[in-house]
Amino acid sequence: MSERAAGRLDVLKALGDNTRYAIYLELARASQPRSTAEVAASLGLHVNTVRPHLERMRDVGLLEIHVDARGGVGRPQHRYALAPEAPSLGFEPPLFPLATRLMLRLAADAGATAEEAVEIGRDQGRSDGRRARPPCLEAVVERLATLGFDPAVVETELGATVAFTHCPFRDLAEAHPELVCSLHRGLVEGFVAEVTGGRVEAFRTLVDRDPCQVDLALALTGAGGDPEADDADRGASGG
């Protein structure tokens, strides 16, 4: 077996463990290098469980270490990120987070407003919505899951609340909430409007609560229904 083939086999073996694969996906979705404690907290694992998995993936070239010496006294903290030559597994190339941070800073320095960010998000949301199928709630949850938001749903009599238990843009959102959260809001609003059968009642960002969430009004008439028409019908019937 060639050295290259042996290296690929080591990578596949390393990702064959379910816990290790989950840790790899968590790091692949992160916009910044993560510490052992941060990875453990995100996945609900003990740091002593996570640490050997991180070291194993570093040994086979999947991860690289970033040394963070900002902690003051004591040993510098190690943070982990995907190595440049690591397989993307369908996630963005490693340079994308850097490009995103730079473009976001450029937009902020250029004076981009929250309203402009919402409109840009809506345009993309409408484009995504054209490829989705109703019912609205299922389409929204599927799209948010694909984007890495790990949505959690609580259904109500007239709609649903969808919480975003994982934010793939959290670091960027904390730095520029007026732009990043507005883009996300517009994305959801445009998507819901295009799929039909629902309406965004409220969108609560990091400024309002953690985790962020969206409140949806959903049509009672099933796929393709109109929540506003349903509101009118309930008013006419005294409901």
Residue frames as a rotation matrix with the C-alpha (Angstrom) as fourth column:
MET 1
0.577 0.817 0.000 0.00
0.817 -0.577 0.000 0.00
0.000 0.000 -1.000 0.00
SER 2
-0.112 -0.616 0.780 1.33
0.543 -0.695 -0.471 3.43
0.832 0.371 0.412 -0.93
GLU 3
-0.824 -0.257 -0.506 2.03
0.567 -0.407 -0.716 6.05
-0.022 -0.877 0.481 1.75
ARG 4
-0.827 0.557 0.081 -0.79
-0.520 -0.812 0.266 8.22
0.214 0.178 0.961 0.38
ALA 5
-0.061 0.832 -0.551 -3.29
-0.224 0.526 0.820 5.36
0.973 0.173 0.155 0.45
ALA 6
-0.319 -0.124 -0.939 -2.24
0.783 0.524 -0.335 4.46
0.534 -0.843 -0.070 4.00
GLY 7
-0.990 -0.065 -0.123 -2.78
0.121 -0.839 -0.531 8.06
-0.068 -0.541 0.838 5.06
ARG 8
-0.486 0.873 -0.042 -6.29
-0.678 -0.346 0.649 8.09
0.552 0.344 0.760 3.59
LEU 9
-0.007 0.452 -0.892 -7.08
0.275 0.859 0.433 4.82
0.961 -0.242 -0.130 5.37
ASP 10
-0.712 -0.302 -0.634 -5.96
0.684 -0.093 -0.724 6.34
0.160 -0.949 0.273 8.69
VAL 11
-0.904 0.418 0.090 -8.30
-0.422 -0.906 -0.028 9.29
0.070 -0.063 0.996 8.08
LEU 12
-0.148 0.896 -0.418 -11.24
-0.485 0.302 0.821 7.01
0.862 0.324 0.390 7.32
LYS 13
-0.181 0.019 -0.983 -10.56
0.653 0.750 -0.105 4.95
0.736 -0.661 -0.149 10.44
ALA 14
-0.939 -0.228 -0.257 -10.35
0.343 -0.604 -0.719 8.09
0.009 -0.764 0.646 12.54
LEU 15
-0.690 0.724 -0.015 -13.75
-0.720 -0.683 0.122 9.28
0.078 0.095 0.992 11.31
GLY 16
-0.447 0.511 -0.734 -15.31
-0.054 0.804 0.592 5.83
0.893 0.305 -0.332 11.69
ASP 17
-0.710 0.181 -0.681 -16.01
0.704 0.221 -0.675 6.45
0.028 -0.958 -0.285 15.37
ASN 18
0.186 0.910 0.370 -19.42
0.838 -0.344 0.424 8.13
0.513 0.231 -0.826 15.90
THR 19
0.686 0.039 -0.727 -18.24
0.571 -0.648 0.504 10.45
-0.452 -0.760 -0.467 18.68
ARG 20
-0.367 -0.907 -0.205 -15.13
0.477 -0.373 0.796 11.43
-0.799 0.194 0.570 16.76
TYR 21
-0.546 0.235 0.804 -17.21
0.794 -0.158 0.586 12.12
0.265 0.959 -0.101 13.66
ALA 22
0.585 0.809 -0.065 -19.58
0.772 -0.530 0.352 14.35
0.250 -0.256 -0.934 15.65
ILE 23
0.364 -0.551 -0.751 -16.61
0.428 -0.617 0.660 16.30
-0.827 -0.562 0.011 17.01
TYR 24
-0.666 -0.641 0.382 -15.21
0.603 -0.161 0.781 16.68
-0.439 0.750 0.494 13.49
LEU 25
-0.111 0.719 0.687 -18.53
0.857 -0.282 0.433 18.03
0.504 0.636 -0.584 12.19
GLU 26
0.725 0.352 -0.592 -18.72
0.649 -0.637 0.416 20.48
-0.231 -0.686 -0.690 15.11
LEU 27
-0.076 -0.850 -0.522 -15.29
0.317 -0.517 0.795 21.85
-0.945 -0.105 0.309 14.22
ALA 28
-0.655 -0.133 0.744 -16.12
0.751 0.000 0.661 21.88
-0.088 0.991 0.100 10.50
ARG 29
0.261 0.872 0.414 -19.13
0.836 -0.419 0.355 24.11
0.483 0.253 -0.838 11.19
ALA 30
0.474 -0.112 -0.873 -17.28
0.679 -0.585 0.443 26.46
-0.560 -0.803 -0.202 13.53
SER 31
0.870 -0.141 0.472 -16.15
0.257 -0.689 -0.678 29.84
0.421 0.711 -0.563 12.21
GLN 32
0.332 -0.786 0.522 -13.30
-0.853 -0.486 -0.189 29.98
0.403 -0.382 -0.832 14.78
PRO 33
-0.445 -0.546 -0.710 -10.96
-0.094 0.817 -0.569 27.40
0.891 -0.186 -0.415 16.34
ARG 34
0.601 0.752 0.273 -12.56
-0.446 0.032 0.894 25.73
0.663 -0.659 0.355 19.37
SER 35
-0.440 -0.691 0.574 -11.13
-0.874 0.184 -0.449 24.70
0.205 -0.699 -0.685 22.71
THR 36
-0.841 0.098 -0.532 -11.65
0.135 0.990 -0.032 21.23
0.524 -0.099 -0.846 24.18
ALA 37
-0.775 0.560 -0.295 -14.10
0.315 -0.063 -0.947 22.66
-0.549 -0.826 -0.128 26.72
GLU 38
-0.411 0.633 -0.656 -16.12
-0.735 -0.656 -0.172 24.47
-0.539 0.412 0.735 24.02
VAL 39
-0.532 0.179 -0.827 -16.42
-0.600 0.609 0.518 21.33
0.597 0.772 -0.217 21.90
ALA 40
-0.891 0.172 -0.420 -17.41
0.383 0.780 -0.495 19.28
0.243 -0.602 -0.761 24.94
ALA 41
-0.664 0.666 -0.341 -20.08
-0.032 -0.481 -0.876 21.81
-0.747 -0.571 0.340 25.95
SER 42
-0.427 0.495 -0.756 -21.54
-0.894 -0.355 0.272 21.95
-0.134 0.793 0.595 22.44
LEU 43
-0.332 0.224 -0.916 -21.94
-0.459 0.811 0.364 18.18
0.824 0.541 -0.167 22.26
GLY 44
0.577 0.595 0.559 -22.84
-0.758 0.135 0.639 17.53
0.305 -0.792 0.529 25.90
LEU 45
0.628 -0.460 -0.628 -19.71
0.349 0.888 -0.300 15.46
0.695 -0.031 0.718 26.54
HIS 46
0.848 -0.445 -0.288 -17.06
0.208 -0.221 0.953 15.48
-0.487 -0.868 -0.095 29.26
VAL 47
0.633 -0.664 -0.398 -13.76
-0.771 -0.584 -0.254 17.13
-0.064 0.468 -0.882 28.35
ASN 48
-0.258 -0.765 0.589 -11.93
-0.651 0.589 0.479 13.91
-0.713 -0.260 -0.651 29.20
THR 49
0.292 0.427 0.856 -14.02
0.407 0.754 -0.515 12.16
-0.865 0.499 0.046 26.56
VAL 50
0.981 0.180 -0.071 -13.36
0.030 -0.505 -0.862 14.78
-0.191 0.844 -0.501 23.91
ARG 51
0.473 -0.858 -0.200 -9.62
-0.702 -0.504 0.503 15.29
-0.532 -0.098 -0.841 24.46
PRO 52
-0.318 -0.668 0.673 -8.31
-0.047 0.720 0.693 11.91
-0.947 0.189 -0.260 23.16
HIS 53
0.417 0.520 0.745 -10.56
0.744 0.275 -0.609 12.14
-0.522 0.808 -0.272 20.10
LEU 54
0.948 -0.126 -0.293 -9.11
-0.230 -0.906 -0.356 15.56
-0.220 0.405 -0.887 19.25
GLU 55
0.091 -0.993 0.077 -5.58
-0.691 -0.007 0.723 14.23
-0.717 -0.119 -0.687 19.65
ARG 56
-0.102 -0.066 0.993 -6.34
0.411 0.906 0.102 11.20
-0.906 0.419 -0.065 17.48
MET 57
0.765 0.451 0.460 -7.65
0.598 -0.232 -0.767 13.41
-0.239 0.862 -0.447 14.65
ARG 58
0.742 -0.595 -0.308 -4.65
-0.593 -0.797 0.113 15.69
-0.313 0.099 -0.945 14.99
ASP 59
-0.055 -0.807 0.588 -2.32
-0.270 0.579 0.769 12.68
-0.961 -0.116 -0.250 14.73
VAL 60
-0.085 0.076 0.993 -3.78
0.771 0.637 0.018 11.70
-0.632 0.767 -0.113 11.33
GLY 61
-0.883 -0.449 0.133 -3.70
0.432 -0.670 0.604 15.25
-0.182 0.591 0.786 9.98
LEU 62
-0.077 0.938 0.339 -7.39
0.895 -0.084 0.437 16.14
0.438 0.337 -0.833 10.25
LEU 63
0.897 0.424 -0.124 -6.93
0.423 -0.745 0.515 18.91
0.126 -0.515 -0.848 12.81
GLU 64
-0.191 -0.938 0.291 -4.40
0.514 -0.348 -0.784 21.58
0.837 0.000 0.548 13.64
ILE 65
0.244 0.193 -0.950 -3.78
0.965 -0.147 0.218 23.38
-0.098 -0.970 -0.222 16.93
HIS 66
0.161 -0.163 0.973 -3.95
0.187 -0.963 -0.192 27.12
0.969 0.213 -0.124 17.47
VAL 67
-0.327 -0.365 -0.871 -2.23
0.915 0.109 -0.389 28.29
0.237 -0.924 0.298 20.65
ASP 68
0.445 0.561 0.699 -4.14
0.237 -0.826 0.512 30.98
0.864 -0.062 -0.500 22.52
ALA 69
-0.418 -0.732 -0.538 -1.85
0.775 0.022 -0.632 32.77
0.475 -0.680 0.558 24.96
ARG 70
-0.343 0.331 0.879 -4.39
-0.171 -0.942 0.288 35.42
0.924 -0.051 0.379 25.97
GLY 71
0.493 0.691 -0.528 -5.42
0.332 0.412 0.849 33.61
0.805 -0.593 -0.026 29.13
GLY 72
0.590 -0.320 0.741 -2.76
-0.711 -0.641 0.289 35.25
0.382 -0.698 -0.606 31.32
VAL 73
-0.255 -0.730 0.633 -1.06
-0.931 0.362 0.043 33.01
-0.261 -0.579 -0.773 33.87
GLY 74
0.246 0.301 0.922 -0.74
-0.221 0.943 -0.249 29.28
-0.944 -0.143 0.298 33.30
ARG 75
-0.607 -0.490 0.626 -0.28
0.402 0.491 0.773 27.27
-0.686 0.721 -0.101 30.15
PRO 76
-0.701 0.369 -0.611 -1.55
-0.677 -0.614 0.406 28.68
-0.225 0.698 0.680 26.83
GLN 77
0.073 0.832 0.550 -4.89
-0.299 0.544 -0.784 27.23
-0.952 -0.107 0.288 25.77
HIS 78
-0.926 -0.331 0.183 -5.01
0.034 0.409 0.912 24.95
-0.377 0.850 -0.367 22.74
ARG 79
0.121 0.952 -0.280 -7.78
-0.523 -0.179 -0.833 25.49
-0.844 0.248 0.476 20.21
TYR 80
-0.541 -0.272 0.795 -8.58
0.334 0.798 0.501 23.08
-0.772 0.537 -0.341 17.41
ALA 81
0.242 0.583 -0.776 -9.56
-0.679 -0.469 -0.564 23.70
-0.693 0.663 0.283 13.79
LEU 82
0.869 0.087 0.486 -9.69
0.255 0.764 -0.593 21.67
-0.423 0.640 0.642 10.60
ALA 83
-0.209 -0.977 -0.035 -6.29
0.259 -0.090 0.962 21.32
-0.943 0.192 0.272 8.95
PRO 84
-0.152 0.146 -0.978 -6.06
-0.746 -0.666 0.017 22.99
-0.649 0.732 0.210 5.49
GLU 85
-0.688 -0.182 -0.703 -5.75
-0.667 0.542 0.511 19.61
0.288 0.820 -0.494 3.76
ALA 86
-0.772 0.463 0.436 -8.57
-0.015 0.672 -0.740 17.94
-0.636 -0.577 -0.512 5.75
PRO 87
-0.744 0.568 0.352 -11.58
0.569 0.263 0.779 16.70
0.350 0.780 -0.519 3.75
SER 88
-0.840 0.437 0.320 -14.48
-0.482 -0.873 -0.072 19.16
0.248 -0.215 0.945 3.81
LEU 89
-0.822 0.569 0.022 -17.21
0.528 0.776 -0.346 16.44
-0.214 -0.273 -0.938 3.91
GLY 90
-0.054 0.840 0.540 -19.51
0.896 -0.198 0.397 18.90
0.440 0.506 -0.742 2.15
PHE 91
0.592 0.214 -0.777 -18.69
0.625 -0.730 0.276 21.85
-0.508 -0.650 -0.566 4.42
GLU 92
0.987 -0.163 -0.016 -17.07
-0.142 -0.806 -0.575 25.08
0.080 0.570 -0.818 3.31
PRO 93
0.311 -0.947 -0.083 -13.34
0.565 0.254 -0.785 25.21
0.765 0.198 0.614 2.53
PRO 94
0.086 -0.316 -0.945 -11.21
0.986 -0.112 0.127 26.50
-0.146 -0.942 0.302 5.43
LEU 95
-0.864 -0.490 0.114 -10.70
0.502 -0.850 0.156 29.87
0.020 0.192 0.981 3.73
PHE 96
-0.184 0.880 0.438 -14.43
0.523 -0.290 0.802 30.62
0.832 0.377 -0.406 3.62
PRO 97
0.543 0.408 -0.734 -14.72
0.839 -0.247 0.484 31.66
0.016 -0.879 -0.477 7.30
LEU 98
-0.379 -0.753 -0.538 -11.79
0.666 -0.625 0.407 34.06
-0.643 -0.204 0.739 6.82
ALA 99
-0.842 0.099 0.530 -13.32
0.415 -0.507 0.755 35.50
0.343 0.856 0.386 3.67
THR 100
0.179 0.983 -0.047 -16.66
0.727 -0.100 0.679 35.86
0.663 -0.155 -0.732 5.47
ARG 101
0.316 -0.115 -0.942 -15.09
0.845 -0.418 0.334 37.76
-0.432 -0.901 -0.035 8.37
LEU 102
-0.722 -0.674 -0.158 -13.26
0.508 -0.671 0.540 40.10
-0.470 0.309 0.827 6.00
MET 103
-0.649 0.540 0.536 -16.34
0.422 -0.332 0.844 40.82
0.633 0.774 -0.012 3.89
LEU 104
0.383 0.806 -0.451 -18.45
0.842 -0.103 0.530 41.38
0.381 -0.583 -0.718 6.98
ARG 105
-0.039 -0.490 -0.871 -15.93
0.728 -0.611 0.311 43.86
-0.684 -0.622 0.381 8.33
LEU 106
-0.914 -0.292 0.283 -15.85
0.404 -0.568 0.717 45.59
-0.048 0.769 0.637 4.95
ALA 107
-0.185 0.935 0.302 -19.65
0.615 -0.130 0.778 45.86
0.767 0.329 -0.551 4.94
ALA 108
0.469 0.339 -0.816 -19.67
0.878 -0.283 0.387 47.27
-0.100 -0.897 -0.430 8.48
ASP 109
-0.396 -0.719 -0.571 -16.94
0.580 -0.678 0.452 49.80
-0.712 -0.152 0.686 7.66
ALA 110
-0.882 0.100 0.460 -18.85
0.387 -0.401 0.830 50.82
0.268 0.910 0.315 4.52
GLY 111
-0.827 0.558 0.070 -21.88
-0.495 -0.663 -0.561 51.66
-0.266 -0.499 0.825 6.64
ALA 112
-0.630 0.633 -0.449 -24.19
-0.007 0.574 0.819 48.82
0.776 0.519 -0.357 5.58
THR 113
-0.453 0.562 0.692 -27.46
-0.881 -0.403 -0.250 48.99
0.138 -0.722 0.677 7.54
ALA 114
-0.726 0.285 0.626 -29.58
-0.135 0.833 -0.537 46.32
-0.674 -0.474 -0.566 9.19
GLU 115
0.341 0.918 -0.204 -32.41
-0.369 -0.069 -0.927 47.10
-0.865 0.391 0.316 6.76
GLU 116
0.222 -0.346 -0.912 -30.12
-0.971 0.013 -0.241 46.46
0.095 0.938 -0.333 3.79
ALA 117
-0.820 -0.555 0.139 -28.97
-0.571 0.809 -0.138 43.19
-0.036 -0.192 -0.981 5.35
VAL 118
-0.277 0.814 0.510 -32.60
-0.147 0.489 -0.860 42.07
-0.949 -0.314 -0.016 5.81
GLU 119
0.573 0.542 -0.614 -33.36
-0.644 -0.166 -0.747 42.74
-0.507 0.823 0.254 2.14
ILE 120
-0.225 -0.734 -0.641 -30.29
-0.930 0.357 -0.083 40.83
0.290 0.577 -0.763 0.98
GLY 121
-0.862 -0.054 0.504 -31.29
-0.309 0.844 -0.438 37.94
-0.402 -0.533 -0.744 3.22
ARG 122
0.110 0.986 0.128 -34.84
-0.315 0.157 -0.936 37.99
-0.943 0.063 0.328 1.87
ASP 123
0.340 -0.045 -0.939 -33.59
-0.940 -0.052 -0.337 37.76
-0.033 0.998 -0.060 -1.70
GLN 124
-0.685 -0.654 -0.322 -31.57
-0.646 0.749 -0.147 34.67
0.337 0.107 -0.935 -0.84
GLY 125
-0.687 0.490 0.537 -34.42
-0.229 0.555 -0.800 33.22
-0.690 -0.672 -0.269 1.21
ARG 126
0.380 0.853 -0.357 -36.85
-0.635 -0.041 -0.772 33.58
-0.673 0.520 0.526 -1.70
SER 127
0.019 -0.469 -0.883 -34.34
-0.935 0.304 -0.181 31.89
0.353 0.829 -0.433 -3.98
ASP 128
-0.921 -0.364 0.137 -33.97
-0.387 0.821 -0.419 28.98
0.040 -0.439 -0.897 -1.53
GLY 129
-0.388 0.860 0.332 -37.74
-0.365 0.187 -0.912 28.79
-0.846 -0.475 0.241 -1.05
ARG 130
0.199 0.467 -0.861 -38.36
-0.971 -0.024 -0.238 28.18
-0.132 0.884 0.449 -4.76
ARG 131
-0.381 -0.435 -0.816 -36.68
-0.564 0.809 -0.168 24.79
0.733 0.396 -0.553 -4.39
ALA 132
-0.948 0.040 0.317 -38.58
-0.270 0.427 -0.863 23.84
-0.170 -0.903 -0.393 -1.22
ARG 133
-0.482 0.827 -0.289 -41.87
0.142 0.399 0.906 22.00
0.865 0.396 -0.310 -0.81
PRO 134
-0.171 0.511 0.842 -44.64
-0.913 -0.404 0.060 22.77
0.371 -0.759 0.536 1.67
PRO 135
0.738 0.665 -0.116 -45.82
0.589 -0.551 0.591 22.35
0.329 -0.505 -0.798 4.35
CYS 136
0.617 -0.450 0.646 -44.12
-0.254 -0.891 -0.378 25.51
0.745 0.069 -0.663 5.56
LEU 137
0.699 -0.332 0.633 -42.91
-0.685 -0.059 0.726 24.36
-0.204 -0.942 -0.268 8.98
GLU 138
0.713 -0.432 0.552 -41.28
0.350 0.902 0.254 21.19
-0.607 0.012 0.794 7.67
ALA 139
0.649 -0.466 0.601 -39.60
0.594 -0.183 -0.783 23.13
0.475 0.865 0.158 4.87
VAL 140
0.639 -0.392 0.662 -38.26
-0.516 -0.856 -0.009 25.77
0.570 -0.336 -0.749 7.26
VAL 141
0.702 -0.360 0.615 -36.93
-0.478 0.402 0.781 23.20
-0.528 -0.842 0.110 9.73
GLU 142
0.717 -0.432 0.547 -35.27
0.617 0.759 -0.208 21.20
-0.326 0.487 0.811 6.96
ARG 143
0.619 -0.481 0.621 -33.60
0.306 -0.581 -0.754 24.29
0.724 0.657 -0.212 5.52
LEU 144
0.632 -0.363 0.684 -32.37
-0.718 -0.605 0.343 25.50
0.290 -0.708 -0.643 8.91
ALA 145
0.746 -0.358 0.562 -30.99
-0.093 0.779 0.620 22.04
-0.660 -0.514 0.548 9.70
THR 146
0.698 -0.481 0.531 -29.14
0.705 0.333 -0.626 21.98
0.124 0.811 0.571 6.37
LEU 147
0.519 -0.470 0.714 -27.57
-0.075 -0.857 -0.510 25.34
0.851 0.211 -0.480 7.20
GLY 148
-0.350 -0.756 -0.553 -26.37
0.440 0.389 -0.809 24.02
0.827 -0.527 0.196 10.55
PHE 149
-0.396 0.241 0.886 -28.76
-0.624 -0.778 -0.068 25.76
0.673 -0.580 0.459 12.99
ASP 150
-0.866 0.063 -0.495 -29.97
0.307 0.850 -0.428 22.51
0.394 -0.522 -0.756 14.65
PRO 151
-0.493 0.719 0.490 -33.58
-0.608 -0.688 0.396 23.75
0.622 -0.102 0.777 14.94
ALA 152
-0.905 0.334 -0.262 -35.80
0.422 0.644 -0.637 22.71
-0.044 -0.688 -0.725 17.84
VAL 153
-0.612 0.746 0.262 -39.57
-0.152 -0.436 0.887 23.07
0.776 0.503 0.381 17.34
VAL 154
-0.819 0.545 -0.179 -42.36
0.323 0.180 -0.929 23.76
-0.474 -0.819 -0.324 19.80
GLU 155
-0.691 0.628 0.357 -45.74
0.353 -0.137 0.925 23.70
0.630 0.766 -0.127 18.08
THR 156
-0.856 0.495 -0.148 -48.64
-0.127 -0.478 -0.869 25.83
-0.501 -0.725 0.472 19.34
GLU 157
-0.031 0.947 0.320 -52.34
0.426 0.302 -0.853 25.97
-0.904 0.110 -0.413 18.49
LEU 158
0.866 0.451 -0.216 -51.84
0.066 -0.532 -0.844 28.51
-0.496 0.716 -0.490 15.72
GLY 159
0.715 -0.660 -0.230 -48.19
-0.535 -0.305 -0.788 28.10
0.449 0.687 -0.572 14.77
ALA 160
0.734 -0.560 -0.384 -44.79
0.648 0.747 0.149 27.13
0.203 -0.359 0.911 16.04
THR 161
0.768 -0.640 0.014 -41.63
-0.599 -0.711 0.368 28.49
-0.226 -0.291 -0.930 17.63
VAL 162
0.804 -0.588 -0.091 -38.37
0.443 0.693 -0.569 27.34
0.398 0.417 0.817 16.09
ALA 163
0.801 -0.598 -0.032 -35.26
-0.341 -0.499 0.796 27.83
-0.492 -0.627 -0.604 18.25
PHE 164
0.665 -0.677 -0.316 -31.78
-0.265 0.181 -0.947 27.77
0.699 0.713 -0.059 16.74
THR 165
0.979 -0.200 0.036 -29.85
0.038 0.356 0.934 25.61
-0.200 -0.913 0.356 19.20
HIS 166
0.026 -0.993 0.115 -26.62
0.711 0.099 0.696 25.98
-0.702 0.063 0.709 17.24
CYS 167
0.892 0.207 -0.403 -25.59
-0.087 -0.795 -0.601 29.12
-0.444 0.571 -0.691 15.36
PRO 168
0.466 -0.757 0.457 -22.90
0.875 0.470 -0.115 28.47
-0.128 0.453 0.882 12.73
PHE 169
0.087 -0.399 0.913 -22.34
0.474 -0.789 -0.390 32.23
0.876 0.467 0.121 12.58
ARG 170
0.729 0.377 -0.572 -22.30
0.667 -0.201 0.717 32.87
0.155 -0.904 -0.398 16.32
ASP 171
-0.114 -0.852 -0.511 -18.84
0.839 -0.358 0.409 34.44
-0.532 -0.382 0.756 16.52
LEU 172
-0.786 -0.126 0.606 -19.68
0.523 -0.659 0.541 36.73
0.331 0.742 0.583 13.61
ALA 173
0.187 0.956 0.226 -23.11
0.524 -0.291 0.800 37.50
0.831 -0.031 -0.555 15.06
GLU 174
0.523 -0.045 -0.851 -21.63
0.827 -0.214 0.520 38.50
-0.206 -0.976 -0.074 18.41
ALA 175
-0.544 -0.807 -0.228 -19.25
0.681 -0.584 0.442 40.87
-0.490 0.085 0.867 16.63
HIS 176
-0.949 0.244 -0.200 -21.82
-0.315 -0.772 0.553 42.34
-0.019 0.587 0.809 14.20
PRO 177
-0.628 0.745 0.226 -25.34
0.489 0.603 -0.631 41.36
-0.606 -0.286 -0.742 15.35
GLU 178
0.016 0.678 -0.735 -26.98
-0.296 -0.699 -0.651 44.19
-0.955 0.228 0.190 13.42
LEU 179
-0.178 -0.139 -0.974 -25.76
-0.981 -0.048 0.187 42.70
-0.073 0.989 -0.128 10.12
VAL 180
-0.920 -0.267 -0.287 -25.47
-0.307 0.946 0.104 38.94
0.244 0.184 -0.952 10.70
CYS 181
-0.697 0.712 0.086 -28.75
0.345 0.439 -0.830 38.54
-0.628 -0.549 -0.552 12.61
SER 182
0.011 0.702 -0.712 -30.52
-0.532 -0.599 -0.598 40.77
-0.847 0.385 0.367 10.09
LEU 183
-0.512 -0.249 -0.822 -29.25
-0.843 0.330 0.425 38.62
0.165 0.911 -0.379 7.23
HIS 184
-0.989 0.137 -0.060 -30.56
0.147 0.961 -0.235 35.53
0.025 -0.242 -0.970 9.03
ARG 185
-0.380 0.898 -0.220 -33.90
0.067 -0.210 -0.975 37.18
-0.923 -0.385 0.020 9.72
GLY 186
-0.023 0.349 -0.937 -34.28
-0.878 -0.456 -0.148 38.15
-0.479 0.819 0.316 6.07
LEU 187
-0.818 -0.351 -0.455 -33.27
-0.531 0.766 0.362 34.65
0.221 0.538 -0.814 4.99
VAL 188
-0.836 0.545 0.066 -36.07
0.413 0.703 -0.579 33.10
-0.362 -0.457 -0.812 7.06
GLU 189
-0.140 0.829 -0.541 -38.66
-0.161 -0.558 -0.814 35.73
-0.977 -0.027 0.212 6.09
GLY 190
-0.243 -0.003 -0.970 -37.95
-0.948 -0.212 0.238 35.37
-0.206 0.977 0.049 2.37
PHE 191
-0.958 -0.158 -0.239 -38.00
-0.205 0.960 0.188 31.58
0.200 0.229 -0.953 2.60
VAL 192
-0.639 0.769 0.007 -41.33
0.403 0.342 -0.849 31.49
-0.655 -0.539 -0.528 4.45
ALA 193
-0.050 0.632 -0.773 -42.90
-0.505 -0.684 -0.527 33.97
-0.862 0.364 0.354 2.03
GLU 194
-0.446 -0.200 -0.872 -41.84
-0.893 0.169 0.418 31.90
0.064 0.965 -0.254 -0.97
VAL 195
-0.991 0.071 -0.110 -42.92
0.079 0.994 -0.073 28.51
0.104 -0.081 -0.991 0.41
THR 196
-0.320 0.904 0.284 -46.30
-0.628 -0.427 0.651 29.98
0.710 0.030 0.704 1.53
GLY 197
0.288 0.545 -0.788 -48.52
0.287 0.735 0.614 28.52
0.914 -0.403 0.055 4.23
GLY 198
0.235 -0.251 -0.939 -46.89
0.971 0.029 0.235 30.54
-0.032 -0.968 0.250 6.99
ARG 199
0.595 -0.078 0.800 -45.88
0.103 -0.980 -0.173 33.96
0.797 0.185 -0.575 8.22
VAL 200
-0.440 -0.788 -0.431 -43.02
0.676 0.026 -0.736 35.19
0.591 -0.615 0.521 10.42
GLU 201
0.685 0.727 -0.041 -44.62
0.525 -0.454 0.720 36.71
0.505 -0.515 -0.693 13.52
ALA 202
0.854 -0.485 0.189 -41.40
-0.496 -0.651 0.574 37.55
-0.155 -0.584 -0.797 15.37
PHE 203
0.569 -0.776 -0.273 -37.67
0.369 0.537 -0.758 36.95
0.735 0.331 0.592 14.95
ARG 204
0.962 -0.192 0.194 -35.67
-0.259 -0.415 0.872 37.11
-0.087 -0.889 -0.449 18.18
THR 205
0.500 -0.854 -0.142 -31.90
-0.077 0.119 -0.990 37.51
0.862 0.506 -0.007 17.80
LEU 206
-0.122 -0.682 -0.721 -28.95
0.792 0.371 -0.484 37.26
0.598 -0.630 0.495 20.19
VAL 207
-0.773 -0.111 0.624 -29.79
-0.147 -0.926 -0.347 40.77
0.617 -0.360 0.700 21.33
ASP 208
0.065 0.938 0.339 -33.17
-0.786 -0.162 0.597 39.48
0.615 -0.305 0.727 22.61
ARG 209
0.691 0.240 0.682 -32.44
-0.624 0.675 0.395 35.97
-0.366 -0.698 0.616 23.84
ASP 210
-0.386 -0.795 -0.468 -30.17
-0.886 0.462 -0.053 32.93
0.258 0.394 -0.882 23.62
PRO 211
-0.662 -0.495 0.563 -30.76
0.578 0.140 0.804 30.78
-0.476 0.858 0.194 21.66
CYS 212
-0.770 0.394 -0.502 -32.30
-0.579 -0.761 0.291 32.87
-0.267 0.515 0.814 18.89
GLN 213
-0.579 0.630 0.518 -35.72
0.539 0.772 -0.336 31.84
-0.612 0.085 -0.786 17.62
VAL 214
-0.901 0.420 -0.109 -38.44
-0.361 -0.586 0.726 32.59
0.241 0.693 0.679 15.10
ASP 215
-0.492 0.835 0.245 -42.18
0.020 0.292 -0.956 32.53
-0.870 -0.466 -0.160 15.82
LEU 216
-0.983 0.152 -0.101 -44.30
-0.094 0.051 0.994 31.34
0.156 0.987 -0.036 12.89
ALA 217
-0.130 0.986 0.106 -48.01
-0.609 0.005 -0.793 31.65
-0.782 -0.168 0.600 12.24
LEU 218
-0.957 -0.251 0.146 -49.11
-0.079 0.710 0.700 28.65
-0.279 0.658 -0.699 10.21
ALA 219
-0.444 0.823 -0.354 -52.12
-0.815 -0.208 0.540 28.13
0.371 0.529 0.763 7.97
LEU 220
-0.332 0.445 0.832 -54.87
-0.564 0.613 -0.553 25.88
-0.756 -0.653 0.047 9.32
THR 221
0.643 0.702 -0.305 -55.86
-0.624 0.250 -0.740 24.88
-0.443 0.667 0.599 5.82
GLY 222
0.621 -0.457 0.637 -52.75
0.452 0.873 0.186 22.79
-0.641 0.173 0.748 5.19
ALA 223
-0.385 -0.895 0.224 -50.11
0.683 -0.113 0.722 23.18
-0.621 0.431 0.655 2.51
GLY 224
-0.699 -0.001 0.715 -50.37
0.621 -0.498 0.606 26.34
0.356 0.867 0.348 0.52
GLY 225
0.353 0.902 -0.248 -52.88
0.911 -0.271 0.309 27.95
0.212 -0.336 -0.918 2.90
ASP 226
-0.223 -0.331 0.917 -52.88
0.210 -0.935 -0.286 31.61
0.952 0.128 0.278 3.90
PRO 227
-0.559 -0.021 -0.829 -52.48
0.822 0.120 -0.557 32.45
0.111 -0.993 -0.049 7.60
GLU 228
-0.965 0.210 -0.159 -53.92
-0.177 -0.964 -0.198 35.92
-0.195 -0.163 0.967 7.04
ALA 229
-0.397 0.862 -0.316 -57.02
-0.511 0.078 0.856 34.41
0.763 0.501 0.409 5.45
ASP 230
-0.225 0.271 -0.936 -57.30
0.619 0.781 0.078 32.02
0.752 -0.562 -0.344 8.39
ASP 231
-0.882 -0.127 -0.454 -57.10
0.441 -0.563 -0.699 35.01
-0.166 -0.817 0.553 10.77
ALA 232
-0.788 0.610 -0.084 -59.93
-0.597 -0.722 0.348 36.67
0.152 0.325 0.934 8.89
ASP 233
-0.223 0.715 -0.663 -62.04
-0.094 0.661 0.745 33.50
0.970 0.228 -0.080 8.97
ARG 234
-0.455 0.014 -0.890 -61.58
0.815 0.410 -0.410 33.17
0.359 -0.912 -0.198 12.73
GLY 235
-0.966 0.093 -0.243 -62.55
0.025 -0.895 -0.446 36.81
-0.259 -0.436 0.862 13.19
ALA 236
-0.578 0.785 -0.223 -65.70
-0.629 -0.254 0.735 36.37
0.521 0.565 0.640 11.10
SER 237
-0.001 0.570 -0.822 -66.73
0.182 0.808 0.560 33.34
0.983 -0.149 -0.104 13.11
GLY 238
0.683 0.262 0.681 -66.01
-0.521 -0.478 0.707 35.08
0.511 -0.838 -0.190 16.41
GLY 239
0.769 -0.438 -0.466 -63.01
0.574 0.794 0.201 32.78
0.282 -0.422 0.862 17.18
